Amino acid sequence: MKELKPTDREYLLSKIRDVKDFPKPGIVFKDITTLLNDREAFSFLMDHLEQRYREYDLDFIAGIDSRGFIFGSALSDRLGVGFVPIRKAGKLPYTTIAEKYALEYGFDEVEIHIDAFRGKEDAKVLLIDDLIATGGTAVAAANLINKAGAKCVEACMVLNLTFLEGREKLEKITPLYSVLDIS
Ligand code: AMP
């Protein structure tokens, strides 16, 4: 199954909690901890991702700091491929490649280890995170994968806040699969 049925999407959406005014007034934070601590819902989501990505013949999955690590490492283990963390600046211990991106006010930066893909030329990499909002983080992460000598074949986000139009930015670099769209 490549995409979920509407009833399955409703089921998963019902497991995600909205927290108003976090981390600042006006933001509705999509809290995935209520999905993760529900054994059946988490396993249902992971079954779906495993089915979708089994045929992609991936070499690695790269997850974005920090909730992308949860889905990314679980999926890597299911598919039998390596996992690569993309982290906020200053967290990775070895030599890194960095990419800055603009926030509403100021900049943020993500990094990847220079040898993250173990020298495998054009390694096929899936990028994964819990949520795409404006797309800045995902665009920077996809750029890092490509700069590190691999190929970002798709980005997978559990949630897409469609009204912030991240898809439009990201799809200039890589296709996006969002499990759940929120408009
Ligand atoms: P952006 O770069 O604007 O696409 O923001 C995406 C990153 O910020 C992801 O790593 C998300 O986990 C986090 N994020 C942004 N907005 C929200 C939100 N409303 N709820 C939960 N996480 C969010």
Boltz pocket constraint, residues with backbone or C-beta under 6 A from the ligand:
constraints:
  - pocket:
      binder: B
      contacts: [[A, 22], [A, 27], [A, 28], [A, 29], [A, 30], [A, 31], [A, 64], [A, 65], [A, 66], [A, 67], [A, 129], [A, 130], [A, 131], [A, 132], [A, 133], [A, 134], [A, 135], [A, 136], [A, 137], [A, 138], [A, 166]]
      max_distance: 6.0
